[in-house]
């Protein structure tokens, strides 16, 4: 269960009391990410996130910030995604106030020192270089470009070396000032602390926080859904494996079918008993790593399948994957298989919720992205009610040839053969 308070300045505070747990996790979520960025500023949300660890008025250096948390045995980190940025810390219960103070100091008091901006610019470019050097990471970047070409949702969160190189200190500070305001922020706390105590501490630190008069944050950029035929994008590399991603459009965060969609994904490609793992790896020996994952966004979503295969086997692997997708449309998932998938999904969720960090993230992300927090029990009830008919109906709605996308990184060229395989 959770409790929620909205402060006078618009800051949302959500908490979950977890008695007998020795830690407290604090997550601060901000409506900032690659979906909020114009093309020429791609990567600015991620750049700002990096800079908030580089020194504040109270703690002048990265070392002072990290020592404040590590010196009490805590953990501090952050991350940027397409629709949110999060900063979090996990500390022992007696150090809750210190953890909160460090996060608040970073969010509100970062210096944006021009010298540190230039250093971190190079760090981010190296981060981009590292991703580009990994074929598996690269193909997962490419598939988003194929699904959502020339638009914000399809761009890499870190941006490109070209855009990161041109972002000025003034632009970074301006974006921070516009997005990092109370009404665009959620503070989520989980651990052995009462709602009233957490709110009192948070109010003491954040009550005087306000954006500039009349400021409203930049809104996220809606998706353009223009796909009417299968798409293929290839990047030739002299690698031992060919890395491929096959994707289809999915459902949004708010779609009633999202839980049936997630259940379908578990059956398809999550774990060593999934259909893809058993068929591609165990029965045919075509891949070492094969899996699928679903993504949900404000107004769109995707189902993505990854496999790394010997280049000569890429056609065979594609055919097997598409056959498995077609099965969902042609026949019901057997009841026993559906029950196993339900128990797997519910079990993993329940296990995660024993950790204060996971609970804090669960609440805060839902509140920021949807404005509604579903409890674990509510999700379990929804999953239990899903039928074989629901899964088949979702597959029939989403799985069609016109919506297929394929990205490949490796020593593979196409003379039209691969494009012709893309049919469901």
C-alpha positions as CSV (number, residue, x, y, z in Angstrom):
1,X,0.0,0.0,0.0
2,X,1.1,3.6,-0.4
3,X,0.1,7.1,0.7
4,X,0.3,10.3,-1.4
5,X,0.6,14.0,-0.6
6,X,0.7,16.9,-3.0
7,X,2.6,19.9,-1.6
8,X,1.4,23.5,-2.2
9,X,4.1,23.9,-4.8
10,X,2.8,20.9,-6.8
11,X,5.5,18.4,-5.7
12,X,4.1,14.9,-5.4
13,X,5.2,12.8,-2.4
14,X,4.4,9.1,-2.4
15,X,5.5,6.7,0.4
16,X,5.2,3.0,1.4
17,X,5.9,1.9,4.9
18,X,7.9,-1.3,5.1
19,X,8.2,-2.3,8.8
20,X,11.2,-4.5,9.8
21,X,13.3,-3.4,6.8
22,X,16.5,-1.7,7.8
23,X,16.9,0.4,4.7
24,X,15.1,3.4,3.2
25,X,15.1,4.2,-0.5
26,X,14.4,7.6,-1.9
27,X,13.8,8.1,-5.6
28,X,13.2,11.5,-7.3
29,X,11.5,11.3,-10.7
30,X,11.5,14.2,-13.1
31,X,9.6,14.5,-16.4
32,X,12.7,14.8,-18.6
33,X,13.9,12.4,-21.2
34,X,14.6,11.9,-24.9
35,X,10.9,12.3,-25.8
36,X,11.0,15.9,-24.6
37,X,13.9,16.9,-26.8
38,X,13.9,18.6,-30.2
39,X,16.2,16.8,-32.7
40,X,19.0,19.4,-32.4
41,X,19.1,18.9,-28.6
42,X,19.0,15.1,-28.6
43,X,20.8,13.9,-25.4
44,X,20.2,17.0,-23.3
45,X,18.2,15.2,-20.6
46,X,21.0,12.6,-20.2
47,X,23.7,15.3,-20.2
48,X,21.9,17.2,-17.4
49,X,21.6,14.0,-15.4
50,X,25.3,13.5,-15.6
51,X,26.0,17.1,-14.5
52,X,23.9,16.9,-11.4
53,X,26.5,14.5,-10.0
54,X,29.4,16.9,-10.7
55,X,29.1,19.3,-7.9
56,X,26.7,21.6,-6.0
57,X,26.9,24.7,-3.9
58,X,27.0,22.6,-0.8
59,X,29.2,19.8,-2.1
60,X,31.6,21.2,-4.6
61,X,32.8,18.0,-6.3
62,X,31.7,14.6,-7.4
63,X,33.8,13.1,-4.6
64,X,32.0,15.1,-1.9
65,X,28.6,14.0,-3.2
66,X,29.5,10.4,-3.4
67,X,31.3,10.4,-0.1
68,X,28.3,11.8,1.6
69,X,26.4,8.6,0.7
70,X,29.1,6.0,0.6
71,X,30.4,7.3,3.9
72,X,27.2,6.1,5.6
73,X,27.1,2.8,3.6
74,X,24.6,3.9,1.1
75,X,24.2,3.7,-2.7
76,X,23.6,6.6,-5.0
77,X,22.8,6.6,-8.7
78,X,20.6,8.0,-11.5
79,X,19.4,7.2,-14.9
80,X,17.7,8.8,-17.9
81,X,15.1,7.1,-20.1
82,X,12.8,8.2,-22.9
83,X,10.1,9.6,-20.6
84,X,11.7,10.2,-17.2
85,X,14.9,10.8,-15.3
86,X,15.4,9.4,-11.9
87,X,17.9,10.0,-9.1
88,X,17.9,7.6,-6.2
89,X,19.7,6.6,-3.0
90,X,19.4,3.6,-0.7
91,X,20.6,4.2,2.9
92,X,20.2,2.7,6.3
93,X,17.1,3.9,8.1
94,X,19.0,6.2,10.6
95,X,20.5,8.1,7.6
96,X,17.3,9.0,5.8
97,X,17.7,12.7,6.3
98,X,21.3,12.6,4.9
99,X,20.2,10.7,1.8
100,X,17.3,13.1,1.2
101,X,19.5,16.2,1.6
102,X,22.1,14.9,-0.9
103,X,19.4,14.2,-3.6
104,X,17.7,17.6,-3.0
105,X,21.0,19.4,-3.2
106,X,21.8,17.7,-6.5
107,X,18.3,18.4,-8.0
108,X,18.2,22.1,-6.9
109,X,21.8,23.2,-6.3
110,X,24.0,21.9,-9.1
111,X,26.6,24.4,-10.3
112,X,26.9,23.5,-14.0
113,X,30.5,24.6,-13.9
114,X,31.7,25.1,-17.5
115,X,34.9,23.2,-16.9
116,X,32.9,20.2,-15.6
117,X,30.5,20.5,-18.5
118,X,33.4,20.1,-21.0
119,X,34.8,17.1,-19.1
120,X,31.5,15.4,-18.9
121,X,30.9,16.0,-22.6
122,X,33.9,13.8,-23.3
123,X,32.7,11.2,-20.8
124,X,29.3,11.0,-22.6
125,X,30.9,10.8,-26.0
126,X,32.9,7.9,-24.7
127,X,29.7,6.3,-23.4
128,X,28.2,6.7,-26.9
129,X,31.4,5.2,-28.4
130,X,31.1,2.2,-26.0
131,X,27.5,1.6,-27.0
132,X,28.4,1.8,-30.7
133,X,31.2,-0.7,-30.2
134,X,28.8,-3.3,-28.8
135,X,26.9,-5.0,-31.7
136,X,24.2,-6.2,-29.2
137,X,23.6,-2.7,-27.9
138,X,23.8,-1.2,-31.3
139,X,21.1,-3.4,-32.8
140,X,18.8,-2.6,-29.9
141,X,19.4,1.1,-30.7
142,X,18.8,0.6,-34.4
143,X,15.5,-1.2,-33.9
144,X,13.9,1.8,-32.2
145,X,15.0,3.9,-35.2
146,X,13.2,1.5,-37.5
147,X,10.0,1.4,-35.4
148,X,9.9,5.2,-34.9
149,X,12.0,6.8,-37.6
150,X,13.0,10.5,-37.5
151,X,11.1,11.2,-34.3
152,X,11.9,11.6,-30.6
153,X,10.8,8.1,-29.4
154,X,13.2,6.4,-31.9
155,X,16.3,8.4,-30.9
156,X,18.9,7.1,-28.5
157,X,18.6,8.5,-25.0
158,X,22.2,9.6,-24.9
159,X,21.9,11.5,-28.2
160,X,24.6,11.4,-30.8
161,X,28.2,12.6,-30.7
162,X,27.1,15.5,-33.0
163,X,24.3,16.8,-30.8
164,X,26.2,16.3,-27.5
165,X,29.1,18.2,-29.0
166,X,27.0,21.3,-29.6
167,X,25.0,21.5,-26.4
168,X,26.1,24.7,-24.6
169,X,26.2,25.3,-20.8
170,X,23.5,27.9,-21.2
171,X,21.2,25.4,-23.0
172,X,21.9,22.7,-20.4
173,X,21.1,25.1,-17.6
174,X,18.0,26.4,-19.3
175,X,16.6,22.9,-19.9
176,X,17.3,22.0,-16.2
177,X,15.5,25.2,-15.1
178,X,12.5,24.4,-17.3
179,X,12.0,20.7,-16.6
180,X,13.2,20.5,-13.0
181,X,10.3,22.2,-11.2
182,X,8.1,20.9,-8.4
183,X,5.0,20.3,-10.6
184,X,7.1,18.0,-12.9
185,X,8.6,16.0,-10.0
186,X,7.7,13.1,-7.8
187,X,9.6,12.1,-4.6
188,X,9.0,8.4,-3.7
189,X,10.1,6.9,-0.4
190,X,10.0,3.3,0.7
191,X,11.2,1.8,4.0
192,X,10.5,1.7,7.7
193,X,9.3,5.3,7.8
194,X,5.8,6.7,8.2
195,X,4.2,8.8,5.6
196,X,3.9,11.8,8.0
197,X,7.5,11.6,9.0
198,X,8.7,11.4,5.4
199,X,6.5,14.3,4.3
200,X,7.7,16.4,7.2
201,X,11.4,15.9,6.2
202,X,10.6,16.4,2.5
203,X,8.6,19.6,3.1
204,X,11.3,21.0,5.2
205,X,13.7,20.7,2.3
206,X,11.4,21.4,-0.7
207,X,8.7,23.8,0.5
208,X,10.7,26.9,-0.8
209,X,11.3,25.3,-4.2
210,X,9.4,26.9,-7.1
211,X,9.9,27.3,-10.7
212,X,10.1,30.7,-12.4
213,X,6.8,32.4,-12.5
214,X,4.5,31.1,-15.2
215,X,7.0,28.3,-16.2
216,X,5.6,25.1,-17.6
217,X,7.9,22.2,-18.6
218,X,8.4,21.2,-22.2
219,X,5.8,18.6,-23.1
220,X,6.7,15.2,-24.6
221,X,6.6,14.8,-28.4
222,X,3.8,12.5,-29.7
223,X,4.4,9.5,-31.9
224,X,3.7,9.5,-35.6
225,X,2.5,6.1,-36.6
226,X,3.1,6.0,-40.4
227,X,4.2,2.4,-40.9
228,X,2.3,0.6,-43.7
229,X,4.8,-2.1,-44.8
230,X,7.7,-4.1,-43.3
231,X,10.9,-2.2,-42.6
232,X,14.5,-3.4,-42.6
233,X,17.7,-1.6,-41.5
234,X,21.1,-3.2,-41.6
235,X,24.6,-2.1,-40.5
236,X,27.4,-4.2,-41.9
237,X,30.2,-5.2,-39.4
238,X,32.8,-7.9,-39.5
239,X,31.6,-9.7,-36.4
240,X,31.5,-13.4,-35.5
241,X,27.7,-13.2,-35.0
242,X,24.9,-11.5,-36.7
243,X,22.8,-9.6,-34.2
244,X,19.1,-9.2,-35.1
245,X,16.1,-7.5,-33.6
246,X,12.6,-8.2,-34.9
247,X,9.9,-5.8,-33.5
248,X,6.2,-5.0,-33.7
249,X,4.2,-2.1,-32.4
250,X,2.9,-2.8,-28.9
251,X,0.5,-0.9,-26.5
252,X,0.8,2.2,-24.4
253,X,1.1,2.5,-20.6
254,X,-2.6,3.2,-20.3
255,X,-3.9,0.5,-22.7
256,X,-6.2,-2.0,-21.0
257,X,-4.4,-4.8,-22.9
258,X,-0.9,-4.0,-21.5
259,X,-1.0,-6.8,-19.0
260,X,-2.2,-9.4,-21.5
261,X,0.6,-8.1,-23.8
262,X,3.1,-8.5,-21.0
263,X,1.9,-12.1,-20.4
264,X,2.3,-12.9,-24.1
265,X,5.8,-11.6,-24.0
266,X,6.6,-13.9,-21.0
267,X,5.3,-16.9,-23.0
268,X,7.3,-15.8,-26.1
269,X,10.7,-14.9,-24.8
270,X,11.3,-14.4,-21.1
271,X,13.3,-17.1,-19.3
272,X,14.8,-20.5,-20.2
273,X,11.4,-22.1,-20.6
274,X,10.0,-19.6,-23.1
275,X,9.0,-20.6,-26.6
276,X,11.9,-18.8,-28.3
277,X,14.5,-20.1,-25.9
278,X,13.3,-23.7,-26.3
279,X,12.9,-23.5,-30.1
280,X,15.9,-21.5,-31.2
281,X,18.4,-22.6,-28.6
282,X,17.4,-26.0,-27.2
283,X,15.9,-27.7,-30.2
284,X,17.7,-26.1,-33.1
285,X,21.0,-24.7,-31.6
286,X,20.7,-21.5,-33.6
287,X,21.5,-19.0,-30.8
288,X,23.1,-18.7,-27.4
289,X,21.2,-15.6,-26.4
290,X,17.6,-15.2,-27.5
291,X,14.9,-13.3,-25.6
292,X,12.1,-10.8,-26.0
293,X,11.0,-7.7,-24.1
294,X,8.0,-5.3,-24.2
295,X,8.1,-1.5,-23.9
296,X,5.2,0.8,-22.9
297,X,5.2,4.5,-23.4
298,X,2.7,7.4,-23.1
299,X,1.1,6.8,-26.5
300,X,2.9,3.8,-28.0
301,X,4.8,0.6,-27.3
302,X,6.7,-2.3,-28.8
303,X,7.5,-5.9,-28.6
304,X,11.2,-6.7,-29.5
305,X,12.9,-10.0,-30.0
306,X,16.7,-10.2,-29.9
307,X,18.9,-13.1,-31.1
308,X,22.6,-13.5,-31.9
309,X,23.2,-16.1,-34.5
310,X,25.9,-17.4,-37.0
311,X,25.5,-15.2,-40.1
312,X,24.7,-18.2,-42.3
313,X,21.7,-19.1,-40.0
314,X,20.1,-15.7,-40.0
315,X,17.3,-16.6,-42.4
316,X,16.5,-19.7,-40.5
317,X,16.4,-17.8,-37.2
318,X,14.0,-15.2,-38.7
319,X,11.7,-17.8,-40.0
320,X,11.5,-19.6,-36.7
321,X,10.8,-16.3,-34.8
322,X,8.1,-15.3,-37.2
323,X,6.5,-18.8,-37.0
324,X,6.4,-18.4,-33.2
325,X,4.7,-15.1,-33.6
326,X,2.2,-16.5,-36.0
327,X,1.3,-19.3,-33.5
328,X,-0.2,-16.7,-31.2
329,X,-2.6,-15.6,-33.8
330,X,-3.5,-19.1,-35.0
331,X,-4.1,-20.9,-31.7
332,X,-4.7,-20.3,-28.0
333,X,-1.9,-20.6,-25.6
334,X,-2.5,-23.8,-23.7
335,X,-3.9,-23.2,-20.2
336,X,-1.0,-24.9,-18.4
337,X,1.5,-22.6,-20.3
338,X,-0.6,-19.6,-19.5
339,X,-0.7,-20.4,-15.8
340,X,3.1,-20.9,-15.8
341,X,3.6,-17.5,-17.4
342,X,1.2,-15.9,-14.9
343,X,3.0,-17.4,-11.9
344,X,6.4,-16.3,-13.4
345,X,5.3,-12.7,-13.8
346,X,3.5,-12.5,-10.5
347,X,6.4,-14.2,-8.6
348,X,9.1,-12.0,-10.0
349,X,7.0,-8.9,-9.2
350,X,6.4,-10.0,-5.6
351,X,10.1,-10.9,-5.1
352,X,11.1,-7.4,-6.4
353,X,8.8,-5.8,-4.0
354,X,10.8,-7.0,-1.0
355,X,13.4,-4.4,-1.9
356,X,12.9,-0.8,-0.8
357,X,14.6,0.4,-4.0
358,X,12.2,-1.5,-6.2
359,X,9.1,-0.3,-4.3
360,X,10.3,3.3,-4.4
361,X,10.8,2.9,-8.2
362,X,7.5,1.1,-8.7
363,X,5.5,3.9,-7.0
364,X,7.4,6.9,-8.3
365,X,7.5,5.9,-12.0
366,X,3.8,5.1,-12.0
367,X,2.9,8.4,-10.4
368,X,5.0,10.4,-12.8
369,X,4.0,8.5,-16.0
370,X,0.3,7.7,-15.4
371,X,-0.8,9.7,-12.3
372,X,-2.1,6.4,-10.8
373,X,-0.3,3.9,-8.7
374,X,-1.5,0.3,-9.0
375,X,-0.7,-1.9,-6.0
376,X,0.9,-5.3,-6.4
377,X,-2.4,-6.9,-5.3
378,X,-4.2,-5.0,-8.0
379,X,-1.8,-6.1,-10.7
380,X,-2.0,-9.7,-9.5
381,X,-5.8,-9.6,-9.7
382,X,-5.6,-8.2,-13.3
383,X,-3.1,-10.9,-14.3
384,X,-5.2,-13.7,-12.8
385,X,-8.2,-12.6,-14.8
386,X,-6.4,-12.8,-18.2
387,X,-7.6,-15.6,-20.4
388,X,-6.2,-17.5,-23.4
389,X,-8.7,-15.6,-25.5
390,X,-7.3,-12.3,-24.3
391,X,-3.7,-13.2,-25.3
392,X,-4.8,-14.4,-28.7
393,X,-7.0,-11.3,-29.3
394,X,-4.0,-9.1,-28.5
395,X,-1.8,-11.0,-30.9
396,X,-4.4,-10.8,-33.7
397,X,-4.7,-7.1,-33.1
398,X,-0.9,-6.4,-33.2
399,X,0.8,-9.1,-35.2
400,X,0.6,-8.2,-38.9
401,X,3.1,-8.0,-41.7
402,X,2.7,-4.2,-42.2
403,X,3.9,-3.6,-38.6
404,X,7.1,-5.8,-38.8
405,X,10.5,-4.2,-38.3
406,X,13.9,-5.8,-38.6
407,X,17.3,-4.5,-37.6
408,X,20.6,-6.4,-38.2
409,X,24.2,-5.6,-37.2
410,X,26.8,-8.0,-38.5
411,X,28.4,-9.5,-41.6
412,X,25.2,-9.7,-43.5
413,X,24.0,-8.1,-46.8
414,X,20.6,-8.3,-48.3
415,X,19.6,-8.9,-51.9
416,X,15.9,-8.8,-51.1
417,X,15.7,-12.2,-49.5
418,X,15.4,-11.0,-45.9
419,X,12.8,-8.3,-46.8
420,X,10.7,-11.0,-48.4
421,X,10.8,-13.1,-45.2
422,X,9.0,-10.3,-43.3
423,X,5.4,-11.6,-43.3
424,X,3.0,-12.8,-40.7
